[in-house]
């Protein structure tokens, strides 16, 4: 499944990494599990 985000929803740095985390697409697993308190 491929999902595209609007530029206002996903900010990309000049080097192609995701804003704040500085992760590039090849540095992220195909599946990511998020957990937290409700």
PQR file of N, CA, C, O and H, with PARSE charges and radii, in Angstrom:
ATOM      1  N   UNK A   1       0.839  -1.176   0.000 -0.4000 1.5000
ATOM      2  CA  UNK A   1       0.000   0.000   0.000 -0.0000 2.0000
ATOM      3  C   UNK A   1       0.886   1.241   0.000  0.5500 1.7000
ATOM      4  O   UNK A   1       1.819   1.357   0.795 -0.5500 1.4000
ATOM      5  N   UNK A   2       0.588   2.127  -0.870 -0.4000 1.5000
ATOM      6  CA  UNK A   2       1.341   3.363  -0.975 -0.0000 2.0000
ATOM      7  C   UNK A   2       0.428   4.527  -0.635  0.5500 1.7000
ATOM      8  O   UNK A   2      -0.668   4.639  -1.184 -0.5500 1.4000
ATOM      9  H   UNK A   2      -0.170   2.032  -1.515  0.4000 1.0000
ATOM     10  N   UNK A   3       0.868   5.391   0.263 -0.4000 1.5000
ATOM     11  CA  UNK A   3       0.062   6.550   0.623 -0.0000 2.0000
ATOM     12  C   UNK A   3       0.899   7.798   0.409  0.5500 1.7000
ATOM     13  O   UNK A   3       2.072   7.855   0.775 -0.5500 1.4000
ATOM     14  H   UNK A   3       1.759   5.299   0.709  0.4000 1.0000
ATOM     15  N   UNK A   4       0.276   8.778  -0.184 -0.4000 1.5000
ATOM     16  CA  UNK A   4       0.963  10.034  -0.432 -0.0000 2.0000
ATOM     17  C   UNK A   4       0.384  11.106   0.473  0.5500 1.7000
ATOM     18  O   UNK A   4      -0.823  11.149   0.708 -0.5500 1.4000
ATOM     19  H   UNK A   4      -0.677   8.731  -0.481  0.4000 1.0000
ATOM     20  N   UNK A   5       1.243  11.964   0.975 -0.4000 1.5000
ATOM     21  CA  UNK A   5       0.838  13.022   1.884 -0.0000 2.0000
ATOM     22  C   UNK A   5       0.995  14.373   1.192  0.5500 1.7000
ATOM     23  O   UNK A   5       1.877  14.561   0.354 -0.5500 1.4000
ATOM     24  H   UNK A   5       2.224  11.929   0.784  0.4000 1.0000
ATOM     25  N   UNK A   6       0.131  15.298   1.557 -0.4000 1.5000
ATOM     26  CA  UNK A   6       0.270  16.661   1.050 -0.0000 2.0000
ATOM     27  C   UNK A   6       1.550  17.268   1.615  0.5500 1.7000
ATOM     28  O   UNK A   6       1.995  16.891   2.698 -0.5500 1.4000
ATOM     29  H   UNK A   6      -0.585  15.146   2.238  0.4000 1.0000
ATOM     30  N   UNK A   7       2.138  18.208   0.879 -0.4000 1.5000
ATOM     31  CA  UNK A   7       3.375  18.834   1.348 -0.0000 2.0000
ATOM     32  C   UNK A   7       3.207  19.476   2.715  0.5500 1.7000
ATOM     33  O   UNK A   7       4.169  19.566   3.479 -0.5500 1.4000
ATOM     34  H   UNK A   7       1.775  18.514  -0.001  0.4000 1.0000
ATOM     35  N   UNK A   8       2.000  19.923   3.034 -0.4000 1.5000
ATOM     36  CA  UNK A   8       1.750  20.554   4.332 -0.0000 2.0000
ATOM     37  C   UNK A   8       1.670  19.537   5.466  0.5500 1.7000
ATOM     38  O   UNK A   8       1.794  19.911   6.633 -0.5500 1.4000
ATOM     39  H   UNK A   8       1.219  19.851   2.414  0.4000 1.0000
ATOM     40  N   UNK A   9       1.466  18.256   5.147 -0.4000 1.5000
ATOM     41  CA  UNK A   9       1.336  17.213   6.165 -0.0000 2.0000
ATOM     42  C   UNK A   9       2.646  16.482   6.439  0.5500 1.7000
ATOM     43  O   UNK A   9       2.849  15.964   7.537 -0.5500 1.4000
ATOM     44  H   UNK A   9       1.365  17.952   4.200  0.4000 1.0000
ATOM     45  N   UNK A  10       3.525  16.437   5.462 -0.4000 1.5000
ATOM     46  CA  UNK A  10       4.799  15.730   5.619 -0.0000 2.0000
ATOM     47  C   UNK A  10       5.904  16.628   5.088  0.5500 1.7000
ATOM     48  O   UNK A  10       6.092  16.748   3.878 -0.5500 1.4000
ATOM     49  H   UNK A  10       3.360  16.857   4.569  0.4000 1.0000
ATOM     50  N   UNK A  11       6.630  17.255   5.999 -0.4000 1.5000
ATOM     51  CA  UNK A  11       7.665  18.205   5.604 -0.0000 2.0000
ATOM     52  C   UNK A  11       8.957  17.449   5.328  0.5500 1.7000
ATOM     53  O   UNK A  11       9.418  16.669   6.161 -0.5500 1.4000
ATOM     54  H   UNK A  11       6.477  17.158   6.982  0.4000 1.0000
ATOM     55  N   UNK A  12       9.538  17.683   4.155 -0.4000 1.5000
ATOM     56  CA  UNK A  12      10.766  17.012   3.735 -0.0000 2.0000
ATOM     57  C   UNK A  12      11.915  18.022   3.762  0.5500 1.7000
ATOM     58  O   UNK A  12      11.799  19.122   3.221 -0.5500 1.4000
ATOM     59  H   UNK A  12       9.163  18.316   3.478  0.4000 1.0000
ATOM     60  N   UNK A  13      13.022  17.637   4.397 -0.4000 1.5000
ATOM     61  CA  UNK A  13      14.215  18.484   4.437 -0.0000 2.0000
ATOM     62  C   UNK A  13      14.880  18.525   3.067  0.5500 1.7000
ATOM     63  O   UNK A  13      14.555  17.726   2.188 -0.5500 1.4000
ATOM     64  H   UNK A  13      13.116  16.743   4.836  0.4000 1.0000
ATOM     65  N   UNK A  14      15.806  19.454   2.892 -0.4000 1.5000
ATOM     66  CA  UNK A  14      16.509  19.600   1.614 -0.0000 2.0000
ATOM     67  C   UNK A  14      17.262  18.338   1.217  0.5500 1.7000
ATOM     68  O   UNK A  14      17.434  18.076   0.026 -0.5500 1.4000
ATOM     69  H   UNK A  14      16.070  20.102   3.606  0.4000 1.0000
ATOM     70  N   UNK A  15      17.718  17.545   2.197 -0.4000 1.5000
ATOM     71  CA  UNK A  15      18.465  16.319   1.890 -0.0000 2.0000
ATOM     72  C   UNK A  15      17.551  15.123   1.610  0.5500 1.7000
ATOM     73  O   UNK A  15      18.036  14.008   1.417 -0.5500 1.4000
ATOM     74  H   UNK A  15      17.578  17.758   3.164  0.4000 1.0000
ATOM     75  N   UNK A  16      16.234  15.346   1.586 -0.4000 1.5000
ATOM     76  CA  UNK A  16      15.283  14.279   1.297 -0.0000 2.0000
ATOM     77  C   UNK A  16      14.804  13.529   2.524  0.5500 1.7000
ATOM     78  O   UNK A  16      14.016  12.591   2.407 -0.5500 1.4000
ATOM     79  H   UNK A  16      15.840  16.252   1.743  0.4000 1.0000
ATOM     80  N   UNK A  17      15.269  13.928   3.705 -0.4000 1.5000
ATOM     81  CA  UNK A  17      14.853  13.258   4.936 -0.0000 2.0000
ATOM     82  C   UNK A  17      13.591  13.904   5.491  0.5500 1.7000
ATOM     83  O   UNK A  17      13.236  15.028   5.136 -0.5500 1.4000
ATOM     84  H   UNK A  17      15.910  14.690   3.801  0.4000 1.0000
ATOM     85  N   UNK A  18      12.928  13.169   6.364 -0.4000 1.5000
ATOM     86  CA  UNK A  18      11.699  13.650   7.002 -0.0000 2.0000
ATOM     87  C   UNK A  18      12.055  14.650   8.095  0.5500 1.7000
ATOM     88  O   UNK A  18      12.952  14.406   8.902 -0.5500 1.4000
ATOM     89  H   UNK A  18      13.216  12.256   6.652  0.4000 1.0000
ATOM     90  N   UNK A  19      11.348  15.773   8.117 -0.4000 1.5000
ATOM     91  CA  UNK A  19      11.590  16.827   9.106 -0.0000 2.0000
ATOM     92  C   UNK A  19      11.534  16.262  10.522  0.5500 1.7000
ATOM     93  O   UNK A  19      10.751  15.355  10.802 -0.5500 1.4000
ATOM     94  H   UNK A  19      10.619  15.972   7.462  0.4000 1.0000
ATOM     95  N   UNK A  20      12.343  16.786  11.391 -0.4000 1.5000
ATOM     96  CA  UNK A  20      12.431  16.483  12.819 -0.0000 2.0000
ATOM     97  C   UNK A  20      13.192  15.180  13.094  0.5500 1.7000
ATOM     98  O   UNK A  20      14.101  15.174  13.924 -0.5500 1.4000
ATOM     99  H   UNK A  20      12.980  17.523  11.164  0.4000 1.0000
ATOM    100  N   UNK A  21      12.847  14.086  12.423 -0.4000 1.5000
ATOM    101  CA  UNK A  21      13.521  12.809  12.682 -0.0000 2.0000
ATOM    102  C   UNK A  21      14.761  12.629  11.817  0.5500 1.7000
ATOM    103  O   UNK A  21      15.639  11.838  12.159 -0.5500 1.4000
ATOM    104  H   UNK A  21      12.108  14.091  11.749  0.4000 1.0000
ATOM    105  N   UNK A  22      14.845  13.330  10.729 -0.4000 1.5000
ATOM    106  CA  UNK A  22      15.945  13.231   9.768 -0.0000 2.0000
ATOM    107  C   UNK A  22      16.143  11.799   9.273  0.5500 1.7000
ATOM    108  O   UNK A  22      17.273  11.329   9.139 -0.5500 1.4000
ATOM    109  H   UNK A  22      14.131  13.973  10.451  0.4000 1.0000
ATOM    110  N   UNK A  23      15.038  11.118   9.006 -0.4000 1.5000
ATOM    111  CA  UNK A  23      15.082   9.764   8.462 -0.0000 2.0000
ATOM    112  C   UNK A  23      14.785   9.798   6.976  0.5500 1.7000
ATOM    113  O   UNK A  23      13.871  10.489   6.526 -0.5500 1.4000
ATOM    114  H   UNK A  23      14.120  11.500   9.115  0.4000 1.0000
ATOM    115  N   UNK A  24      15.568   9.041   6.217 -0.4000 1.5000
ATOM    116  CA  UNK A  24      15.330   8.915   4.781 -0.0000 2.0000
ATOM    117  C   UNK A  24      14.505   7.651   4.554  0.5500 1.7000
ATOM    118  O   UNK A  24      14.521   6.756   5.399 -0.5500 1.4000
ATOM    119  H   UNK A  24      16.310   8.479   6.582  0.4000 1.0000
ATOM    120  N   UNK A  25      13.791   7.554   3.444 -0.4000 1.5000
ATOM    121  CA  UNK A  25      12.918   6.402   3.200 -0.0000 2.0000
ATOM    122  C   UNK A  25      13.621   5.052   3.361  0.5500 1.7000
ATOM    123  O   UNK A  25      13.024   4.108   3.879 -0.5500 1.4000
ATOM    124  H   UNK A  25      13.778   8.281   2.757  0.4000 1.0000
ATOM    125  N   UNK A  26      14.862   4.948   2.931 -0.4000 1.5000
ATOM    126  CA  UNK A  26      15.573   3.664   3.028 -0.0000 2.0000
ATOM    127  C   UNK A  26      15.983   3.323   4.460  0.5500 1.7000
ATOM    128  O   UNK A  26      16.446   2.210   4.709 -0.5500 1.4000
ATOM    129  H   UNK A  26      15.347   5.715   2.510  0.4000 1.0000
ATOM    130  N   UNK A  27      15.827   4.238   5.394 -0.4000 1.5000
ATOM    131  CA  UNK A  27      16.171   4.003   6.792 -0.0000 2.0000
ATOM    132  C   UNK A  27      14.972   3.572   7.633  0.5500 1.7000
ATOM    133  O   UNK A  27      15.106   3.353   8.837 -0.5500 1.4000
ATOM    134  H   UNK A  27      15.451   5.142   5.192  0.4000 1.0000
ATOM    135  N   UNK A  28      13.808   3.450   7.010 -0.4000 1.5000
ATOM    136  CA  UNK A  28      12.584   3.095   7.723 -0.0000 2.0000
ATOM    137  C   UNK A  28      12.105   1.731   7.240  0.5500 1.7000
ATOM    138  O   UNK A  28      12.128   1.451   6.042 -0.5500 1.4000
ATOM    139  H   UNK A  28      13.699   3.627   6.032  0.4000 1.0000
ATOM    140  N   UNK A  29      11.670   0.884   8.169 -0.4000 1.5000
ATOM    141  CA  UNK A  29      11.167  -0.451   7.824 -0.0000 2.0000
ATOM    142  C   UNK A  29       9.885  -0.344   7.007  0.5500 1.7000
ATOM    143  O   UNK A  29       9.215   0.688   7.019 -0.5500 1.4000
ATOM    144  H   UNK A  29      11.650   1.112   9.142  0.4000 1.0000
ATOM    145  N   UNK A  30       9.548  -1.420   6.295 -0.4000 1.5000
ATOM    146  CA  UNK A  30       8.312  -1.461   5.512 -0.0000 2.0000
ATOM    147  C   UNK A  30       7.083  -1.381   6.406  0.5500 1.7000
ATOM    148  O   UNK A  30       6.064  -0.808   6.021 -0.5500 1.4000
ATOM    149  H   UNK A  30      10.093  -2.259   6.285  0.4000 1.0000
ATOM    150  N   UNK A  31       7.182  -1.958   7.604 -0.4000 1.5000
ATOM    151  CA  UNK A  31       6.068  -1.926   8.556 -0.0000 2.0000
ATOM    152  C   UNK A  31       6.556  -1.289   9.849  0.5500 1.7000
ATOM    153  O   UNK A  31       7.613  -1.648  10.370 -0.5500 1.4000
ATOM    154  H   UNK A  31       8.010  -2.424   7.917  0.4000 1.0000
ATOM    155  N   UNK A  32       5.778  -0.341  10.363 -0.4000 1.5000
ATOM    156  CA  UNK A  32       6.121   0.350  11.602 -0.0000 2.0000
ATOM    157  C   UNK A  32       4.933   0.230  12.545  0.5500 1.7000
ATOM    158  O   UNK A  32       3.803   0.536  12.166 -0.5500 1.4000
ATOM    159  H   UNK A  32       4.920  -0.049   9.940  0.4000 1.0000
ATOM    160  N   UNK A  33       5.186  -0.216  13.772 -0.4000 1.5000
ATOM    161  CA  UNK A  33       4.130  -0.364  14.776 -0.0000 2.0000
ATOM    162  C   UNK A  33       4.257   0.790  15.768  0.5500 1.7000
ATOM    163  O   UNK A  33       5.310   0.987  16.375 -0.5500 1.4000
ATOM    164  H   UNK A  33       6.104  -0.464  14.080  0.4000 1.0000
ATOM    165  N   UNK A  34       3.186   1.541  15.924 -0.4000 1.5000
ATOM    166  CA  UNK A  34       3.167   2.657  16.869 -0.0000 2.0000
ATOM    167  C   UNK A  34       2.300   2.286  18.060  0.5500 1.7000
ATOM    168  O   UNK A  34       1.215   1.730  17.889 -0.5500 1.4000
ATOM    169  H   UNK A  34       2.331   1.381  15.431  0.4000 1.0000
ATOM    170  N   UNK A  35       2.761   2.586  19.248 -0.4000 1.5000
ATOM    171  CA  UNK A  35       1.989   2.313  20.463 -0.0000 2.0000
ATOM    172  C   UNK A  35       1.966   3.566  21.327  0.5500 1.7000
ATOM    173  O   UNK A  35       2.818   4.443  21.193 -0.5500 1.4000
ATOM    174  H   UNK A  35       3.642   3.039  19.387  0.4000 1.0000
ATOM    175  N   UNK A  36       0.987   3.635  22.205 -0.4000 1.5000
ATOM    176  CA  UNK A  36       0.904   4.777  23.102 -0.0000 2.0000
ATOM    177  C   UNK A  36      -0.312   4.666  23.998  0.5500 1.7000
ATOM    178  O   UNK A  36      -1.155   3.788  23.814 -0.5500 1.4000
ATOM    179  H   UNK A  36       0.294   2.922  22.313  0.4000 1.0000
ATOM    180  N   UNK A  37      -0.398   5.542  24.949 -0.4000 1.5000
ATOM    181  CA  UNK A  37      -1.543   5.586  25.855 -0.0000 2.0000
ATOM    182  C   UNK A  37      -2.708   6.290  25.178  0.5500 1.7000
ATOM    183  O   UNK A  37      -2.514   7.273  24.462 -0.5500 1.4000
ATOM    184  H   UNK A  37       0.286   6.256  25.099  0.4000 1.0000
ATOM    185  N   UNK A  38      -3.925   5.788  25.404 -0.4000 1.5000
ATOM    186  CA  UNK A  38      -5.097   6.451  24.799 -0.0000 2.0000
ATOM    187  C   UNK A  38      -5.379   7.793  25.436  0.5500 1.7000
ATOM    188  O   UNK A  38      -6.326   8.475  25.045 -0.5500 1.4000
ATOM    189  H   UNK A  38      -4.083   4.990  25.985  0.4000 1.0000
TER
END
